[in-house]
Amino acid sequence: MKKNQFWQYLVSAIAITLLLPSLASAHTGVGDSGGYWQGLVHPFSGLDHILAMVAVGLWAAQIGGKALWVVPSAFMLAMAGSSVAGYFGLPLPGVEQGILASDFILGLLLLFAARLPLAISTGIVASLAIFHGYAHGAEMPATASGLSYGFGFIISTATLHLAGIGLGLTIVGEASPLENRYQPKLKTLLFRFGGGAVILGAVYVSVAG
């Protein structure tokens, strides 16, 4: 996929995301489409959520191959499943700590340019997604429809993953002004900078919180 095509798809996805609740409201007469907007906004309610979801996309792009779609999909599926547990109040200790830990773990994976087997990479992101999904479900407004709310935060999560993937593909496809033999090292260095930025963001969240 060319970079220009990717960004066109990303802009289209965001536009559709914003348009969907308006279409639903027109058909149902419900102003908030049963909680869609609340779910859509929730992943953006904390920097810790944003960092993790963008980092997942960035790491998937760094790994490449099937991981480009398998890793983000695993995150979203695990997140959706654990949101049900959060909604029904099933016990899960250390949710906030788990969310913050996910930022540090994903940041370190990028920082050390970790290229793990697909099954292990998928297992890592799925495990980390459990904490994010639980928080989404536990904080769902009582008046919201579970399906609408869940659809909203899944769309937002997918958009953040796409942003990370887009950034990663831009790094992978970027031509270096240096000799060709230096290009892989430069691209790895850019991914490492991304991991460092995620870790610094997590440090800020831990201090500010």
Sequence and secondary structure as in RCSB ss.txt:
>XXXX:A:sequence
MKKNQFWQYLVSAIAITLLLPSLASAHTGVGDSGGYWQGLVHPFSGLDHILAMVAVGLWAAQIGGKALWVVPSAF
MLAMAGSSVAGYFGLPLPGVEQGILASDFILGLLLLFAARLPLAISTGIVASLAIFHGYAHGAEMPATASGLSYG
FGFIISTATLHLAGIGLGLTIVGEASPLENRYQPKLKTLLFRFGGGAVILGAVYVSVAG
>XXXX:A:secstr
  HHHHHHHHHHHHHHHHHHHHHHHHHH  TTTTTHHHHHHGGGG HHHHHHHHHHHHHHHHH TTHHHHHHHHH
HHHHHHHHHHHHTT   TTHHHHHHHHHHHHHHHHHTT    HHHHHHHHHHHHHHHHHHHHHT  TTS HHHHH
HHHHHHHHHHHHHHHHHHHHHHH   SS GGGHHHHHHHHHHHHHHHHHHHHHHHHHH 
